Amino acid sequence: MVDSNVMRLLGRAFGVKGPRDAIEFLWGIVPESGHEFFNYGLVDLGAYVCAYRGPKCSECPLRPYCEYYASSTASRAR
């Protein structure tokens, strides 16, 4: 499932651009078992942590891998 929250999360964290790239990227990481929980987790992470306004980078489990965090003022304020 790729909604705007997932697109924002993938774009910020991994530099994924566009729905086709997102689908291709997700095929490589979504587990076969429990994929529904994984998908809803991505949606929730994008909605509540990697929010459109005011992302909560300090709470994000993807922070060590995140391109947005690495290049933002949030990472300099650690």
Stockholm file with secondary structure:
# STOCKHOLM 1.0

chainA/1-78         MVDSNVMRLLGRAFGVKGPRDAIEFLWGIVPESGHEFFNYGLVDLGAYVCAYRGPKCSECPLRPYCEYYASSTASRAR
#=GR chainA/1-78 SS CCCHHHHHHHHHHHCCCHHHHHHHHHHHHSCSTTHHHHHHHHHHIIIIISCSSSCCGGGCTTGGGCHHHHHSHHHHTC
#=GC SS_cons        CCCHHHHHHHHHHHCCCHHHHHHHHHHHHSCSTTHHHHHHHHHHIIIIISCSSSCCGGGCTTGGGCHHHHHSHHHHTC
//
